[in-house]
Structure formats: structure tokens, C-alpha cells
Amino acid sequence: MTRRNLLRIAVGLFIAAVLLMVMFSYQVRHNEKAAVATLGHLSPQPVGEGLHWRWPWPIQDVTKYDCRLQCFSTPYEQFQTSDQRTVLVGLSVYWRVQDPVKFCKALGDDLKRGERAVSDLVRGAQGYVVGSTPMSGFASPEDRTESQTAADQGRDQALADAMQDYATEPLALDSIEDRIRQAVHPQALEQYGIEVMRVGVERTGLPQNVTEAVMANEQQRRERAAEDARSRGQASAKAIVSDAASTADQILAFARQRATEIRAEGQTVAAQYYQRYGRENEAFAMFLRRLEYLRTALGSQTLFVLDGSQYDLSHGWFGDPPTPETIEGATGTPPQVAR
């Protein structure tokens, strides 16, 4: 036997060994579980990760299932609450294959069929739980989802504002989620080998016709609040203006009184000057009297023109204009103001 023949035999044996390994073994990854059927009868226990031996098909058939977390969203549908109100609710459901043997018996090897089965269970439980919950349970601001579009956010804000008037004991949304999961999980695990990990309220809202009515009521409420604020502002403004006018009147009255007192003091001092200086210069005293007469007779803003060439207006009155010092020197005492 030549070396070339030995090489061919070795390669053939290697290929045969590989084929036998493929035919008589299978590998399950860490994120998978397998269901093994022998002559059409499923083994009661699922197979975990690792390398396992089997009989080739058609004696044994191995079906592997992805056991990672799966997620889907329910339709955004209308439900009636316990207080006969209509609300839109959309859920997100997280599930995975827990028992591949039960899953294989009930649904085969298609994960989409598992999703549809869980969706049917969730929708039934959703109708029951929402139907036994008042509208106030969906009006809790602290539990409101933030994964909505701008339009839906506007609707939910209107819903929250409208519900605050009668939602005395708002029910938390996580309680609704737990009730739906508790209703779905045992049945899904028993019938399909599916573990429902979590049920979350993804969206809540009102139907379009109800939304328009709620937003119209909200607009009226805001308009009434704005009108009340304007009324309070106008009342405050009137009170401020009234207080300011009263204060101004008091200040003006005090100023007029003080001006009258000052004018009286000035007239008293002037009278003393007139009396004492008039004895020494009667012509100047007469001139002052004439000026006083003209001031009284002509009033304000009157232009009175005389021809100086025909009248000697001074009449020698202004030889030496009097001053307090000259009067004090003439009398020996300064004029006193009577108080």
C-alpha cells in the first residue's frame, strides 16, 4: 500500500467521522433549548445547552427554540372602564419560551404562533382588567408613559387635567400591568410553555370625539381661570390707583396748607417793610400799591404797555431801592414775623 493510498484512506475516514458526528450529535447554544422527538414522541424533558448525542433522522428529530426575550405591542384599542367611560389602551408584552416541549406540542416550531397565542390571552385579560378599573386609574400623572407622539401627549395631558377633578384615589398603572400579567402568565405557561415576563401600559388616551369634548371643556376652564385672573388684576389696579390718588390728595393738601402758611408769613414780613419804609419814602410805597393793584386788576398773562416818553413812571421813586439792611439801620431792629 502506497503512501498516497494511505492518505486517501485517512481523508476518507476523517470525512466519515465528521459526517457521523453531524448525524449522531447536535449542539444547543447558551440562548437555546431543544425538544427531542423519538419516532414522533416528544421527550418529557427539554435539552439544555451543550453537545448532545442523538439518533439520525427519521429516528430522532431535534427542534431548537430561541429562549431570548421576545417583545410585541398590542393594538391601540378602545375599552370601556368600570364607570362606563371609553379609553384607548396599548400594551407592550415581553415573553420567552420556558418549556420547549409544551411549546412544540401546542404551537410547533414557529415563534410567531407563540406571539399570536400570547396576544390573544393578553387581549382577553386586558378587557377584563380595564373593564374593572375606573377612569381615574388611568389619570395618575406619576405613572403616565412618556413614549408617545406629540399629538398623543397633548391628548393625555387633557385627559389628566380632566380627570383630576374626580380622581380622588388614582390607581397606579403598574397595578393594572401586574393584574394583566398575573391573569395571563399561569395560562400561557401551562398551555404553551411560555413565560410572560412583563406587561406594560405603553399608551393611554381618549377617542377622538371624547378628546375634542375634553379639550373644549379644558379650554373653557382655562378661559374662566384667565378671566378670574384678569378680574383680580383689575381690582388690584383700581385699589392701587385709589390708594395713590388718596396719597396724592393728602400730599397736595399738606403742600397747599404749607404754601398758605409761607405766603402768610411773607405777607406779614412785607407788611412790616411797607409800614416802616413807607414812612421814609411814601412815593415808593404808593408805587408798590399801584403794582399790587395792576397785578390784581389785569390778572395773569396780560401784556400792559405804556409810552415812557409821555409818562415818567419812576417819579423819582427808585433813587435808592430799600433793603433789609437800610431798614434795619433806620429803625434799629429787623422786621419780625408774627407767628
C-alpha positions as CSV (number, residue, x, y, z in Angstrom):
1,M,0.0,0.0,0.0
2,T,1.5,3.2,-1.1
3,R,1.6,6.5,0.8
4,R,-0.9,8.1,-1.5
5,N,-3.4,5.4,-0.8
6,L,-2.9,5.8,3.0
7,L,-3.5,9.5,2.7
8,R,-6.8,8.9,0.8
9,I,-7.9,6.4,3.4
10,A,-7.1,8.8,6.2
11,V,-9.0,11.7,4.5
12,G,-12.0,9.4,3.9
13,L,-12.1,8.2,7.5
14,F,-11.9,11.8,8.6
15,I,-14.8,12.8,6.4
16,A,-16.8,9.8,7.5
17,A,-16.1,10.7,11.2
18,V,-17.3,14.3,10.5
19,L,-20.5,13.0,8.8
20,L,-21.1,10.6,11.7
21,M,-20.7,13.5,14.2
22,V,-23.1,15.6,12.3
23,M,-25.6,12.7,12.0
24,F,-25.3,11.5,15.6
25,S,-24.8,14.7,17.5
26,Y,-26.2,18.2,17.8
27,Q,-25.2,21.4,19.7
28,V,-27.5,23.7,21.7
29,R,-26.3,27.2,22.2
30,H,-26.5,29.1,25.5
31,N,-29.6,31.1,24.5
32,E,-31.5,28.0,23.2
33,K,-33.4,25.0,24.4
34,A,-34.2,21.9,22.4
35,A,-37.1,19.5,22.2
36,V,-36.2,15.9,21.1
37,A,-38.8,13.7,19.4
38,T,-38.1,9.9,19.1
39,L,-40.2,8.2,16.5
40,G,-42.7,11.0,16.7
41,H,-42.9,11.0,20.5
42,L,-41.5,14.1,22.3
43,S,-39.2,13.6,25.3
44,P,-40.7,14.9,28.5
45,Q,-37.7,16.9,29.4
46,P,-36.1,19.7,27.3
47,V,-32.4,19.7,26.4
48,G,-30.2,22.5,27.6
49,E,-27.0,24.0,26.2
50,G,-24.0,21.9,25.1
51,L,-23.1,19.0,22.8
52,H,-25.5,16.1,22.8
53,W,-25.9,12.7,21.0
54,R,-28.9,11.5,19.0
55,W,-30.1,9.0,16.5
56,P,-30.2,10.3,13.0
57,W,-33.4,11.3,11.3
58,P,-36.0,9.9,11.0
59,I,-35.4,8.1,14.3
60,Q,-34.9,11.3,16.3
61,D,-35.8,14.8,15.4
62,V,-34.4,17.8,17.3
63,T,-36.2,21.2,17.3
64,K,-34.3,24.2,18.8
65,Y,-36.0,27.3,20.2
66,D,-34.6,30.7,20.9
67,C,-35.2,31.4,24.6
68,R,-34.2,35.0,24.5
69,L,-36.7,37.7,25.5
70,Q,-39.3,38.4,22.8
71,C,-41.5,41.6,22.7
72,F,-44.6,42.8,20.8
73,S,-47.1,45.6,21.2
74,T,-50.9,45.1,21.2
75,P,-53.1,47.3,19.0
76,Y,-54.2,50.7,20.4
77,E,-57.8,49.7,21.0
78,Q,-60.9,51.1,22.8
79,F,-62.0,49.6,26.1
80,Q,-64.8,50.5,28.5
81,T,-63.9,51.2,32.1
82,S,-66.0,50.3,35.2
83,D,-67.5,53.8,35.3
84,Q,-68.8,53.4,31.7
85,R,-66.1,55.6,30.1
86,T,-64.2,54.8,26.9
87,V,-60.4,54.8,27.0
88,L,-57.7,53.8,24.5
89,V,-55.0,51.5,25.8
90,G,-52.0,50.0,24.1
91,L,-49.7,47.4,25.8
92,S,-46.2,46.1,25.4
93,V,-45.7,42.4,26.3
94,Y,-42.3,40.7,27.0
95,W,-42.2,36.9,26.9
96,R,-39.9,33.9,26.2
97,V,-40.0,30.2,25.7
98,Q,-39.7,28.5,29.1
99,D,-40.7,24.9,28.2
100,P,-39.9,24.0,24.6
101,V,-41.6,20.6,24.9
102,K,-45.0,22.2,25.7
103,F,-44.4,24.8,23.1
104,C,-43.6,22.2,20.5
105,K,-46.7,20.2,21.3
106,A,-49.0,23.2,21.2
107,L,-47.5,25.5,18.6
108,G,-44.8,23.7,16.6
109,D,-41.6,25.4,15.8
110,D,-42.9,28.9,14.8
111,L,-42.3,31.6,17.4
112,K,-44.8,33.9,15.6
113,R,-47.5,31.4,16.6
114,G,-46.4,31.8,20.2
115,E,-46.7,35.6,19.9
116,R,-50.2,35.3,18.5
117,A,-51.2,32.9,21.3
118,V,-49.9,35.3,24.0
119,S,-51.5,38.2,22.3
120,D,-54.9,36.5,22.4
121,L,-54.5,35.8,26.1
122,V,-53.4,39.4,26.8
123,R,-56.3,41.0,25.0
124,G,-58.8,38.9,26.9
125,A,-57.2,39.8,30.3
126,Q,-56.8,43.4,29.2
127,G,-60.5,43.8,28.5
128,Y,-61.4,42.3,31.9
129,V,-58.8,44.4,33.9
130,V,-59.6,47.6,32.1
131,G,-63.3,46.9,32.5
132,S,-63.0,46.6,36.2
133,T,-60.9,49.8,36.6
134,P,-62.3,53.3,36.8
135,M,-61.1,56.1,34.6
136,S,-59.2,57.6,37.5
137,G,-56.8,54.7,37.3
138,F,-55.5,56.0,34.0
139,A,-55.2,59.6,35.2
140,S,-52.2,59.1,37.5
141,P,-49.6,61.7,36.3
142,E,-46.7,59.9,38.1
143,D,-47.4,56.7,36.1
144,R,-48.0,58.2,32.7
145,T,-45.9,56.9,29.9
146,E,-43.6,59.2,28.0
147,S,-43.3,57.1,24.8
148,Q,-46.0,59.0,22.9
149,T,-46.2,61.2,19.9
150,A,-46.7,65.0,20.3
151,A,-50.4,64.7,19.4
152,D,-51.0,61.9,21.8
153,Q,-49.1,63.7,24.6
154,G,-51.5,66.6,24.1
155,R,-54.5,64.3,24.4
156,D,-53.1,62.6,27.5
157,Q,-52.4,66.0,29.1
158,A,-56.0,67.0,28.5
159,L,-57.1,63.6,29.9
160,A,-55.0,64.1,33.1
161,D,-56.3,67.6,33.6
162,A,-59.9,66.5,33.1
163,M,-59.6,63.5,35.4
164,Q,-58.0,65.5,38.3
165,D,-61.5,66.8,39.2
166,Y,-62.8,63.4,40.2
167,A,-59.8,61.1,40.5
168,T,-59.7,61.2,44.3
169,E,-57.9,57.9,44.6
170,P,-56.0,57.3,41.3
171,L,-55.0,53.7,40.6
172,A,-51.4,53.3,39.7
173,L,-50.8,51.9,36.2
174,D,-48.2,49.4,37.4
175,S,-51.0,47.7,39.4
176,I,-53.0,47.3,36.2
177,E,-50.0,45.9,34.5
178,D,-49.4,43.3,37.3
179,R,-53.1,42.2,37.2
180,I,-52.9,41.6,33.5
181,R,-49.7,39.6,33.8
182,Q,-51.0,37.6,36.7
183,A,-54.0,36.7,34.6
184,V,-52.0,35.7,31.6
185,H,-48.8,34.1,32.9
186,P,-50.2,30.9,34.5
187,Q,-52.3,30.0,31.5
188,A,-49.5,30.8,29.0
189,L,-47.1,28.7,30.9
190,E,-49.5,25.8,31.4
191,Q,-50.7,25.6,27.8
192,Y,-47.8,26.8,25.7
193,G,-44.7,26.7,27.9
194,I,-44.4,30.4,27.6
195,E,-43.2,32.7,30.4
196,V,-44.8,36.2,30.4
197,M,-42.0,38.3,31.9
198,R,-43.7,41.7,31.9
199,V,-46.8,43.6,30.7
200,G,-46.5,47.3,30.4
201,V,-49.0,50.1,29.6
202,E,-47.4,51.6,26.5
203,R,-50.0,54.2,25.6
204,T,-53.3,55.6,27.0
205,G,-55.6,58.1,25.6
206,L,-59.2,59.1,24.7
207,P,-61.1,58.5,21.4
208,Q,-61.1,61.4,19.0
209,N,-64.7,62.5,19.8
210,V,-64.1,62.4,23.6
211,T,-60.8,64.1,23.2
212,E,-62.4,67.1,21.4
213,A,-65.0,67.4,24.1
214,V,-62.4,67.2,26.9
215,M,-60.2,69.7,25.2
216,A,-63.2,72.1,24.7
217,N,-64.1,71.8,28.4
218,E,-60.4,72.3,29.3
219,Q,-60.3,75.4,27.1
220,Q,-63.4,76.8,28.8
221,R,-61.9,76.1,32.2
222,R,-58.7,77.9,31.3
223,E,-60.6,80.8,29.9
224,R,-62.6,81.1,33.1
225,A,-59.4,81.0,35.1
226,A,-57.9,83.7,32.8
227,E,-61.0,85.9,33.3
228,D,-60.8,85.5,37.0
229,A,-57.1,86.4,36.9
230,R,-57.9,89.5,34.8
231,S,-60.7,90.5,37.2
232,R,-58.4,90.2,40.2
233,G,-55.7,92.2,38.4
234,Q,-58.2,94.9,37.5
235,A,-59.4,95.1,41.1
236,S,-55.9,95.3,42.4
237,A,-55.1,98.0,39.8
238,K,-58.1,100.0,40.9
239,A,-57.1,99.6,44.6
240,I,-53.6,100.8,43.8
241,V,-54.8,103.8,41.8
242,S,-57.3,104.7,44.6
243,D,-54.5,104.5,47.2
244,A,-52.2,106.6,45.1
245,A,-54.9,109.2,44.5
246,S,-55.7,109.4,48.2
247,T,-52.0,109.7,49.0
248,A,-51.6,112.4,46.3
249,D,-54.6,114.4,47.7
250,Q,-53.1,114.2,51.2
251,I,-49.7,115.5,49.9
252,L,-51.3,118.3,47.9
253,A,-53.5,119.3,50.8
254,F,-50.4,119.4,53.0
255,A,-48.5,121.4,50.4
256,R,-51.3,123.9,49.9
257,Q,-51.6,124.4,53.7
258,R,-47.8,124.9,53.9
259,A,-47.8,127.3,51.0
260,T,-50.6,129.3,52.6
261,E,-48.6,129.5,55.8
262,I,-45.5,130.6,54.0
263,R,-47.5,133.1,52.0
264,A,-49.0,134.5,55.2
265,E,-45.5,134.8,56.7
266,G,-44.3,136.5,53.6
267,Q,-47.2,138.9,53.6
268,T,-46.6,139.7,57.3
269,V,-42.9,140.5,56.6
270,A,-43.8,142.5,53.5
271,A,-46.4,144.5,55.5
272,Q,-43.7,145.3,58.1
273,Y,-41.4,146.5,55.3
274,Y,-44.2,148.6,53.7
275,Q,-45.1,150.1,57.0
276,R,-41.5,151.1,58.1
277,Y,-40.2,152.0,54.7
278,G,-43.4,153.9,53.7
279,R,-42.8,156.5,56.4
280,E,-39.5,157.4,54.8
281,N,-40.4,157.0,51.1
282,E,-44.1,157.4,50.6
283,A,-43.7,157.6,46.8
284,F,-42.2,154.1,46.7
285,A,-45.0,152.8,48.9
286,M,-47.5,154.2,46.5
287,F,-45.6,152.6,43.6
288,L,-45.9,149.2,45.3
289,R,-49.6,149.8,45.9
290,R,-50.1,150.5,42.3
291,L,-48.2,147.4,41.3
292,E,-50.4,145.4,43.6
293,Y,-53.5,147.0,42.0
294,L,-52.3,146.3,38.5
295,R,-51.5,142.6,39.4
296,T,-55.0,142.2,40.8
297,A,-56.8,144.1,38.0
298,L,-55.0,142.7,35.0
299,G,-54.7,139.1,36.1
300,S,-52.2,136.7,34.6
301,Q,-50.7,136.5,31.1
302,T,-51.7,140.2,30.3
303,L,-49.5,142.5,28.4
304,F,-49.8,146.1,29.5
305,V,-47.8,148.7,27.5
306,L,-47.3,152.4,28.4
307,D,-45.4,155.0,26.4
308,G,-42.5,156.0,28.5
309,S,-42.0,159.3,26.6
310,Q,-45.3,160.6,27.9
311,Y,-45.2,159.3,31.4
312,D,-42.5,159.4,34.0
313,L,-43.0,156.1,35.6
314,S,-40.3,156.4,38.1
315,H,-41.4,159.7,39.6
316,G,-38.1,159.7,41.4
317,W,-39.2,156.6,43.4
318,F,-36.1,154.5,42.7
319,G,-33.3,156.7,44.0
320,D,-32.0,154.1,46.4
321,P,-34.0,150.9,46.5
322,P,-34.7,149.8,50.1
323,T,-33.0,146.7,51.5
324,P,-33.4,144.9,54.9
325,E,-30.1,146.5,55.9
326,T,-31.2,150.1,55.3
327,I,-34.5,149.5,57.0
328,E,-32.7,147.9,60.0
329,G,-30.3,150.8,60.1
330,A,-33.3,153.2,60.0
331,T,-35.4,151.5,62.7
332,G,-32.6,149.8,64.7
333,T,-34.4,146.4,64.7
334,P,-35.0,144.0,61.9
335,P,-38.6,143.3,61.0
336,Q,-40.1,140.3,62.9
337,V,-42.5,137.8,61.6
338,A,-45.6,137.2,63.6
339,R,-46.2,133.5,64.3
